[in-house]
């Protein structure tokens, strides 16, 4: 019998969250902007972490959603990005999407000023966002990767505006980055189109556990 409903989600210190992320996230890296960390526990053991915080390019994403508060000053704290999620292989199937749903309920209850959530799936190295779709997020963009590079050493890094690494000899990886949005405030509306999930396969952006694969092939 599945024990998904026995999983408990609660806020944990950043030190514990970051140690877990470094061990279990495919990148081995944390996001320095993460501020709110949820731990996912089964039998009092930590098996997953979800870290929320402001996005790196906040000025470019604020207008994706229009909320009931029109002033720009209020917009800055109206959204969060789920910018890191890591789970070990112990929890049963569907645990990740359930844990995201619980974290959203906790945010709604304890941080009512947060009106919407943003997240990206790395369909270049990891997956195209199956977990986000199961948790009720809307797909709003399928973009060709332009930020993930492999260095001659084999290390992969994400190019940011403040990146000081020399990328002249680096290889930009072929793949996609999918953008997902979850609306918390009922009156809020998207200022960007919702993309049908089937479009992922049409564009060749399907990926699961680091392998390029179509959704129908996963079911077999």
Order of alpha helices (4+ residues) and beta strands (2+ residues): beta-alpha-beta-beta-alpha-beta-alpha-beta-alpha-beta-alpha-beta-beta-beta-beta-beta-beta-alpha-beta-beta-alpha
